[in-house]
Amino acid sequence: MVYFITYDLNKTGKDYEGVYQAIKDASTYWCHYWDSSWLIKSEIKSADDVFQKIKPYLDDDDRCLVVEVKNNKQGWLTEKQWDFINTNIFD
């Protein structure tokens, strides 16, 4: 499964490393080419289960969205970034 994760951590001093590690732990492959967003490949079968891994590191005023994505994409990335995404995320 492939998921796009985006979040806003709304207080200073947030546990970004905890969020980052939870996302990495939920991933087989991941890319973090955007400030507050990740694209991951995962063996986890639902967006809710991915979110549950991240939730312990969020406060009530934070926001997080996990969306399953399909291989229908377009955007402005470097060739190296596209190569990684096409080879590792959408292989």
VOSE-656116 format. One record per atom (N, C-alpha, C): residue number from 1; residue in three letters; atom name; z, x negated, y negated. Coordinates in nm, 3 decimals, padded with zeros to 5 digits. Atoms other than C-alpha are relative to their C-alpha. Example, Ala and Ser with C-alpha at 12.3 -4.5 7.8 and 13.67 -1.06 7.14 Angstrom:
# VOSE-656116
+-----+------+------+---------+---------+---------+
!  nr ! rest ! atom !       w !       u !       v !
+-----+------+------+---------+---------+---------+
!   1 !  ALA !    N !  00.000 ! -00.089 !  00.119 !
!   1 !  ALA !   CA !  00.780 ! -01.230 !  00.450 !
!   1 !  ALA !    C !  00.000 ! -00.090 ! -00.120 !
!   2 !  SER !    N ! -00.006 !  00.082 !  00.119 !
!   2 !  SER !   CA !  00.714 ! -01.367 !  00.106 !
!   2 !  SER !    C !  00.073 !  00.077 ! -00.109 !
+-----+------+------+---------+---------+---------+
//
This chain:
# VOSE-656116
+-----+------+------+---------+---------+---------+
!  nr ! rest ! atom !       w !       u !       v !
+-----+------+------+---------+---------+---------+
!   1 !  MET !    N !  00.000 ! -00.084 !  00.117 !
!   1 !  MET !   CA !  00.000 !  00.000 !  00.000 !
!   1 !  MET !    C !  00.000 ! -00.089 ! -00.124 !
!   2 !  VAL !    N !  00.001 !  00.073 !  00.127 !
!   2 !  VAL !   CA ! -00.063 ! -00.112 ! -00.356 !
!   2 !  VAL !    C !  00.066 !  00.089 ! -00.104 !
!   3 !  TYR !    N ! -00.074 ! -00.073 !  00.102 !
!   3 !  TYR !   CA !  00.166 ! -00.010 ! -00.642 !
!   3 !  TYR !    C ! -00.010 ! -00.073 ! -00.133 !
!   4 !  PHE !    N ! -00.013 !  00.051 !  00.135 !
!   4 !  PHE !   CA !  00.163 ! -00.055 ! -01.016 !
!   4 !  PHE !    C !  00.138 !  00.040 ! -00.050 !
!   5 !  ILE !    N ! -00.136 ! -00.023 !  00.048 !
!   5 !  ILE !   CA !  00.513 ! -00.089 ! -01.162 !
!   5 !  ILE !    C !  00.006 ! -00.038 ! -00.146 !
!   6 !  THR !    N ! -00.021 !  00.031 !  00.140 !
!   6 !  THR !   CA !  00.592 ! -00.069 ! -01.530 !
!   6 !  THR !    C !  00.137 !  00.049 ! -00.041 !
!   7 !  TYR !    N ! -00.138 ! -00.034 !  00.037 !
!   7 !  TYR !   CA !  00.928 ! -00.052 ! -01.705 !
!   7 !  TYR !    C !  00.027 ! -00.041 ! -00.144 !
!   8 !  ASP !    N ! -00.059 !  00.040 !  00.128 !
!   8 !  ASP !   CA !  01.115 ! -00.069 ! -02.035 !
!   8 !  ASP !    C !  00.149 ! -00.013 !  00.024 !
!   9 !  LEU !    N ! -00.145 !  00.023 ! -00.008 !
!   9 !  LEU !   CA !  01.460 ! -00.224 ! -02.022 !
!   9 !  LEU !    C !  00.048 !  00.000 ! -00.145 !
!  10 !  ASN !    N ! -00.024 ! -00.031 !  00.140 !
!  10 !  ASN !   CA !  01.612 ! -00.094 ! -02.343 !
!  10 !  ASN !    C !  00.122 ! -00.063 ! -00.065 !
!  11 !  LYS !    N ! -00.114 !  00.069 !  00.060 !
!  11 !  LYS !   CA !  01.919 ! -00.311 ! -02.399 !
!  11 !  LYS !    C ! -00.021 ! -00.150 !  00.007 !
!  12 !  THR !    N !  00.005 !  00.146 ! -00.009 !
!  12 !  THR !   CA !  01.945 ! -00.678 ! -02.481 !
!  12 !  THR !    C !  00.094 ! -00.047 !  00.110 !
!  13 !  GLY !    N ! -00.085 !  00.055 ! -00.104 !
!  13 !  GLY !   CA !  02.093 ! -00.894 ! -02.211 !
!  13 !  GLY !    C ! -00.019 !  00.065 !  00.136 !
!  14 !  LYS !    N !  00.026 ! -00.067 ! -00.128 !
!  14 !  LYS !   CA !  01.937 ! -00.694 ! -01.925 !
!  14 !  LYS !    C ! -00.021 ! -00.103 !  00.111 !
!  15 !  ASP !    N !  00.016 !  00.085 ! -00.118 !
!  15 !  ASP !   CA !  01.918 ! -00.838 ! -01.573 !
!  15 !  ASP !    C ! -00.147 ! -00.002 !  00.042 !
!  16 !  TYR !    N !  00.142 !  00.008 ! -00.033 !
!  16 !  TYR !   CA !  01.546 ! -00.911 ! -01.580 !
!  16 !  TYR !    C ! -00.021 ! -00.071 !  00.134 !
!  17 !  GLU !    N !  00.018 !  00.074 ! -00.125 !
!  17 !  GLU !   CA !  01.583 ! -01.160 ! -01.296 !
!  17 !  GLU !    C !  00.030 !  00.089 !  00.120 !
!  18 !  GLY !    N ! -00.029 ! -00.094 ! -00.108 !
!  18 !  GLY !   CA !  01.740 ! -00.888 ! -01.079 !
!  18 !  GLY !    C ! -00.116 !  00.095 !  00.024 !
!  19 !  VAL !    N !  00.117 ! -00.088 ! -00.010 !
!  19 !  VAL !   CA !  01.449 ! -00.654 ! -01.153 !
!  19 !  VAL !    C ! -00.116 ! -00.078 !  00.062 !
!  20 !  TYR !    N !  00.110 !  00.081 ! -00.053 !
!  20 !  TYR !   CA !  01.198 ! -00.933 ! -01.089 !
!  20 !  TYR !    C !  00.018 ! -00.026 !  00.150 !
!  21 !  GLN !    N ! -00.024 !  00.031 ! -00.141 !
!  21 !  GLN !   CA !  01.360 ! -01.026 ! -00.758 !
!  21 !  GLN !    C ! -00.013 !  00.123 !  00.088 !
!  22 !  ALA !    N !  00.015 ! -00.124 ! -00.076 !
!  22 !  ALA !   CA !  01.378 ! -00.664 ! -00.643 !
!  22 !  ALA !    C ! -00.148 !  00.033 !  00.021 !
!  23 !  ILE !    N !  00.144 ! -00.026 ! -00.012 !
!  23 !  ILE !   CA !  01.005 ! -00.624 ! -00.712 !
!  23 !  ILE !    C ! -00.063 ! -00.100 !  00.098 !
!  24 !  LYS !    N !  00.053 !  00.100 ! -00.092 !
!  24 !  LYS !   CA !  00.924 ! -00.950 ! -00.533 !
!  24 !  LYS !    C !  00.042 !  00.029 !  00.143 !
!  25 !  ASP !    N ! -00.049 ! -00.031 ! -00.134 !
!  25 !  ASP !   CA !  01.140 ! -00.847 ! -00.237 !
!  25 !  ASP !    C ! -00.071 !  00.120 !  00.061 !
!  26 !  ALA !    N !  00.073 ! -00.117 ! -00.048 !
!  26 !  ALA !   CA !  00.945 ! -00.521 ! -00.211 !
!  26 !  ALA !    C ! -00.148 ! -00.031 !  00.027 !
!  27 !  SER !    N !  00.142 !  00.036 !  00.000 !
!  27 !  SER !   CA !  00.613 ! -00.711 ! -00.212 !
!  27 !  SER !    C ! -00.037 ! -00.095 !  00.112 !
!  28 !  THR !    N !  00.064 !  00.102 ! -00.081 !
!  28 !  THR !   CA !  00.389 ! -00.894 !  00.028 !
!  28 !  THR !    C ! -00.068 ! -00.100 ! -00.093 !
!  29 !  TYR !    N !  00.060 !  00.077 !  00.109 !
!  29 !  TYR !   CA !  00.189 ! -01.016 ! -00.274 !
!  29 !  TYR !    C !  00.030 !  00.073 ! -00.129 !
!  30 !  TRP !    N ! -00.027 ! -00.061 !  00.129 !
!  30 !  TRP !   CA !  00.252 ! -00.956 ! -00.641 !
!  30 !  TRP !    C ! -00.069 ! -00.081 ! -00.109 !
!  31 !  CYS !    N !  00.044 !  00.069 !  00.120 !
!  31 !  CYS !   CA !  00.106 ! -01.039 ! -00.979 !
!  31 !  CYS !    C !  00.070 !  00.064 ! -00.119 !
!  32 !  HIS !    N ! -00.077 ! -00.040 !  00.118 !
!  32 !  HIS !   CA !  00.287 ! -01.019 ! -01.311 !
!  32 !  HIS !    C ! -00.072 ! -00.054 ! -00.123 !
!  33 !  TYR !    N !  00.085 !  00.049 !  00.107 !
!  33 !  TYR !   CA !  00.008 ! -01.072 ! -01.565 !
!  33 !  TYR !    C !  00.030 !  00.071 ! -00.133 !
!  34 !  TRP !    N ! -00.032 ! -00.080 !  00.119 !
!  34 !  TRP !   CA !  00.160 ! -00.824 ! -01.816 !
!  34 !  TRP !    C !  00.150 ! -00.010 ! -00.025 !
!  35 !  ASP !    N ! -00.141 !  00.021 !  00.035 !
!  35 !  ASP !   CA !  00.494 ! -00.838 ! -02.000 !
!  35 !  ASP !    C !  00.096 !  00.084 !  00.083 !
!  36 !  SER !    N ! -00.094 ! -00.088 ! -00.069 !
!  36 !  SER !   CA !  00.662 ! -00.539 ! -01.835 !
!  36 !  SER !    C ! -00.065 !  00.080 !  00.112 !
!  37 !  SER !    N !  00.072 ! -00.070 ! -00.107 !
!  37 !  SER !   CA !  00.426 ! -00.449 ! -01.552 !
!  37 !  SER !    C ! -00.035 ! -00.097 !  00.112 !
!  38 !  TRP !    N !  00.033 !  00.076 ! -00.119 !
!  38 !  TRP !   CA !  00.350 ! -00.569 ! -01.201 !
!  38 !  TRP !    C ! -00.100 !  00.079 !  00.083 !
!  39 !  LEU !    N !  00.087 ! -00.058 ! -00.103 !
!  39 !  LEU !   CA !  00.078 ! -00.502 ! -00.945 !
!  39 !  LEU !    C !  00.042 ! -00.066 !  00.130 !
!  40 !  ILE !    N ! -00.051 !  00.056 ! -00.124 !
!  40 !  ILE !   CA !  00.209 ! -00.543 ! -00.591 !
!  40 !  ILE !    C ! -00.072 !  00.058 !  00.121 !
!  41 !  LYS !    N !  00.038 ! -00.047 ! -00.132 !
!  41 !  LYS !   CA !  00.090 ! -00.518 ! -00.233 !
!  41 !  LYS !    C !  00.128 !  00.003 !  00.081 !
!  42 !  SER !    N ! -00.127 ! -00.018 ! -00.068 !
!  42 !  SER !   CA !  00.368 ! -00.388 ! -00.011 !
!  42 !  SER !    C ! -00.020 !  00.069 !  00.134 !
!  43 !  GLU !    N ! -00.006 ! -00.072 ! -00.127 !
!  43 !  GLU !   CA !  00.445 ! -00.275 !  00.341 !
!  43 !  GLU !    C !  00.077 !  00.132 ! -00.016 !
!  44 !  ILE !    N ! -00.077 ! -00.121 !  00.026 !
!  44 !  ILE !   CA !  00.665 ! -00.004 !  00.186 !
!  44 !  ILE !    C ! -00.097 !  00.116 ! -00.020 !
!  45 !  LYS !    N !  00.095 ! -00.110 ! -00.008 !
!  45 !  LYS !   CA !  00.501 !  00.334 !  00.239 !
!  45 !  LYS !    C !  00.013 !  00.109 ! -00.106 !
!  46 !  SER !    N ! -00.008 ! -00.102 !  00.105 !
!  46 !  SER !   CA !  00.614 !  00.532 ! -00.067 !
!  46 !  SER !    C !  00.044 ! -00.062 ! -00.132 !
!  47 !  ALA !    N ! -00.040 !  00.045 !  00.133 !
!  47 !  ALA !   CA !  00.651 !  00.482 ! -00.441 !
!  47 !  ALA !    C !  00.150 !  00.020 ! -00.019 !
!  48 !  ASP !    N ! -00.144 ! -00.024 !  00.011 !
!  48 !  ASP !   CA !  01.000 !  00.632 ! -00.416 !
!  48 !  ASP !    C !  00.080 ! -00.112 !  00.065 !
!  49 !  ASP !    N ! -00.072 !  00.108 ! -00.068 !
!  49 !  ASP !   CA !  01.110 !  00.366 ! -00.168 !
!  49 !  ASP !    C ! -00.009 ! -00.131 ! -00.080 !
!  50 !  VAL !    N !  00.011 !  00.118 !  00.087 !
!  50 !  VAL !   CA !  00.977 !  00.091 ! -00.398 !
!  50 !  VAL !    C !  00.096 !  00.016 ! -00.118 !
!  51 !  PHE !    N ! -00.089 ! -00.025 !  00.115 !
!  51 !  PHE !   CA !  01.161 !  00.249 ! -00.692 !
!  51 !  PHE !    C !  00.146 ! -00.019 !  00.038 !
!  52 !  GLN !    N ! -00.140 !  00.012 ! -00.044 !
!  52 !  GLN !   CA !  01.486 !  00.262 ! -00.492 !
!  52 !  GLN !    C !  00.044 ! -00.146 !  00.007 !
!  53 !  LYS !    N ! -00.033 !  00.143 ! -00.001 !
!  53 !  LYS !   CA !  01.470 ! -00.119 ! -00.459 !
!  53 !  LYS !    C !  00.031 ! -00.051 ! -00.141 !
!  54 !  ILE !    N ! -00.013 !  00.043 !  00.139 !
!  54 !  ILE !   CA !  01.449 ! -00.157 ! -00.840 !
!  54 !  ILE !    C !  00.115 !  00.071 ! -00.070 !
!  55 !  LYS !    N ! -00.095 ! -00.087 !  00.070 !
!  55 !  LYS !   CA !  01.685 !  00.123 ! -00.944 !
!  55 !  LYS !    C !  00.138 ! -00.062 ! -00.022 !
!  56 !  PRO !    N ! -00.133 !  00.057 !  00.024 !
!  56 !  PRO !   CA !  02.014 ! -00.071 ! -00.897 !
!  56 !  PRO !    C !  00.008 ! -00.091 ! -00.122 !
!  57 !  TYR !    N !  00.003 !  00.092 !  00.114 !
!  57 !  TYR !   CA !  01.906 ! -00.304 ! -01.180 !
!  57 !  TYR !    C ! -00.033 !  00.070 ! -00.132 !
!  58 !  LEU !    N !  00.033 ! -00.077 !  00.119 !
!  58 !  LEU !   CA !  01.830 ! -00.024 ! -01.428 !
!  58 !  LEU !    C !  00.122 !  00.074 ! -00.054 !
!  59 !  ASP !    N ! -00.102 ! -00.083 !  00.065 !
!  59 !  ASP !   CA !  02.057 !  00.152 ! -01.677 !
!  59 !  ASP !    C ! -00.060 !  00.137 ! -00.027 !
!  60 !  ASP !    N !  00.046 ! -00.137 !  00.025 !
!  60 !  ASP !   CA !  02.036 !  00.522 ! -01.763 !
!  60 !  ASP !    C ! -00.101 !  00.011 ! -00.114 !
!  61 !  ASP !    N !  00.094 ! -00.008 !  00.112 !
!  61 !  ASP !   CA !  01.845 !  00.447 ! -02.085 !
!  61 !  ASP !    C ! -00.128 ! -00.079 !  00.024 !
!  62 !  ASP !    N !  00.122 !  00.072 ! -00.035 !
!  62 !  ASP !   CA !  01.581 !  00.231 ! -01.911 !
!  62 !  ASP !    C ! -00.105 !  00.099 !  00.051 !
!  63 !  ARG !    N !  00.109 ! -00.080 ! -00.054 !
!  63 !  ARG !   CA !  01.245 !  00.363 ! -01.798 !
!  63 !  ARG !    C ! -00.075 ! -00.085 !  00.102 !
!  64 !  CYS !    N !  00.074 !  00.069 ! -00.104 !
!  64 !  CYS !   CA !  01.049 !  00.274 ! -01.485 !
!  64 !  CYS !    C ! -00.096 !  00.099 !  00.065 !
!  65 !  LEU !    N !  00.100 ! -00.082 ! -00.066 !
!  65 !  LEU !   CA !  00.732 !  00.409 ! -01.327 !
!  65 !  LEU !    C ! -00.064 ! -00.083 !  00.111 !
!  66 !  VAL !    N !  00.066 !  00.062 ! -00.114 !
!  66 !  VAL !   CA !  00.597 !  00.321 ! -00.981 !
!  66 !  VAL !    C ! -00.111 !  00.095 !  00.044 !
!  67 !  VAL !    N !  00.115 ! -00.084 ! -00.034 !
!  67 !  VAL !   CA !  00.248 !  00.450 ! -00.899 !
!  67 !  VAL !    C ! -00.082 ! -00.069 !  00.108 !
!  68 !  GLU !    N !  00.091 !  00.053 ! -00.100 !
!  68 !  GLU !   CA !  00.040 !  00.401 ! -00.586 !
!  68 !  GLU !    C ! -00.139 ! -00.005 ! -00.060 !
!  69 !  VAL !    N !  00.134 !  00.013 !  00.057 !
!  69 !  VAL !   CA ! -00.305 !  00.274 ! -00.680 !
!  69 !  VAL !    C ! -00.102 ! -00.026 !  00.111 !
!  70 !  LYS !    N !  00.113 !  00.021 ! -00.091 !
!  70 !  LYS !   CA ! -00.641 !  00.264 ! -00.506 !
!  70 !  LYS !    C ! -00.088 ! -00.111 ! -00.055 !
!  71 !  ASN !    N !  00.090 !  00.107 !  00.040 !
!  71 !  ASN !   CA ! -00.909 !  00.000 ! -00.521 !
!  71 !  ASN !    C ! -00.115 !  00.055 ! -00.084 !
!  72 !  ASN !    N !  00.095 ! -00.047 !  00.100 !
!  72 !  ASN !   CA ! -01.087 !  00.150 ! -00.821 !
!  72 !  ASN !    C !  00.054 ! -00.051 ! -00.132 !
!  73 !  LYS !    N ! -00.065 !  00.071 !  00.110 !
!  73 !  LYS !   CA ! -01.016 ! -00.087 ! -01.106 !
!  73 !  LYS !    C ! -00.103 ! -00.058 ! -00.095 !
!  74 !  GLN !    N !  00.079 !  00.069 !  00.100 !
!  74 !  GLN !   CA ! -01.154 ! -00.237 ! -01.422 !
!  74 !  GLN !    C !  00.095 ! -00.047 ! -00.107 !
!  75 !  GLY !    N ! -00.085 !  00.049 !  00.106 !
!  75 !  GLY !   CA ! -01.006 ! -00.439 ! -01.703 !
!  75 !  GLY !    C ! -00.046 ! -00.134 ! -00.051 !
!  76 !  TRP !    N !  00.030 !  00.129 !  00.061 !
!  76 !  TRP !   CA ! -00.997 ! -00.763 ! -01.896 !
!  76 !  TRP !    C !  00.103 ! -00.100 !  00.046 !
!  77 !  LEU !    N ! -00.084 !  00.104 ! -00.055 !
!  77 !  LEU !   CA ! -00.847 ! -01.045 ! -01.695 !
!  77 !  LEU !    C ! -00.083 ! -00.127 !  00.015 !
!  78 !  THR !    N !  00.074 !  00.123 ! -00.025 !
!  78 !  THR !   CA ! -00.937 ! -01.406 ! -01.631 !
!  78 !  THR !    C ! -00.066 !  00.008 !  00.139 !
!  79 !  GLU !    N !  00.065 !  00.004 ! -00.131 !
!  79 !  GLU !   CA ! -01.166 ! -01.487 ! -01.339 !
!  79 !  GLU !    C !  00.101 ! -00.036 !  00.109 !
!  80 !  LYS !    N ! -00.103 !  00.039 ! -00.097 !
!  80 !  LYS !   CA ! -00.872 ! -01.655 ! -01.163 !
!  80 !  LYS !    C !  00.091 !  00.118 !  00.034 !
!  81 !  GLN !    N ! -00.083 ! -00.118 ! -00.024 !
!  81 !  GLN !   CA ! -00.660 ! -01.339 ! -01.205 !
!  81 !  GLN !    C ! -00.074 !  00.103 !  00.084 !
!  82 !  TRP !    N !  00.078 ! -00.094 ! -00.080 !
!  82 !  TRP !   CA ! -00.939 ! -01.115 ! -01.072 !
!  82 !  TRP !    C ! -00.013 ! -00.050 !  00.144 !
!  83 !  ASP !    N !  00.011 !  00.056 ! -00.135 !
!  83 !  ASP !   CA ! -00.987 ! -01.350 ! -00.777 !
!  83 !  ASP !    C !  00.129 !  00.023 !  00.079 !
!  84 !  PHE !    N ! -00.129 ! -00.021 ! -00.070 !
!  84 !  PHE !   CA ! -00.615 ! -01.331 ! -00.691 !
!  84 !  PHE !    C !  00.016 !  00.147 !  00.037 !
!  85 !  ILE !    N ! -00.016 ! -00.144 ! -00.026 !
!  85 !  ILE !   CA ! -00.609 ! -00.951 ! -00.721 !
!  85 !  ILE !    C ! -00.093 !  00.044 !  00.113 !
!  86 !  ASN !    N !  00.096 ! -00.043 ! -00.101 !
!  86 !  ASN !   CA ! -00.924 ! -00.904 ! -00.513 !
!  86 !  ASN !    C !  00.029 ! -00.061 !  00.137 !
!  87 !  THR !    N ! -00.028 !  00.068 ! -00.125 !
!  87 !  THR !   CA ! -00.818 ! -01.154 ! -00.247 !
!  87 !  THR !    C !  00.134 !  00.041 !  00.062 !
!  88 !  ASN !    N ! -00.136 ! -00.019 ! -00.053 !
!  88 !  ASN !   CA ! -00.446 ! -01.077 ! -00.215 !
!  88 !  ASN !    C !  00.055 !  00.141 ! -00.013 !
!  89 !  ILE !    N ! -00.055 ! -00.134 !  00.021 !
!  89 !  ILE !   CA ! -00.373 ! -00.731 ! -00.352 !
!  89 !  ILE !    C ! -00.089 !  00.104 !  00.067 !
!  90 !  PHE !    N !  00.093 ! -00.100 ! -00.053 !
!  90 !  PHE !   CA ! -00.686 ! -00.536 ! -00.254 !
!  90 !  PHE !    C ! -00.088 ! -00.058 !  00.111 !
!  91 !  ASP !    N !  00.081 !  00.061 ! -00.107 !
!  91 !  ASP !   CA ! -00.800 ! -00.738 !  00.049 !
!  91 !  ASP !    C ! -00.030 !  00.098 !  00.111 !
+-----+------+------+---------+---------+---------+
//
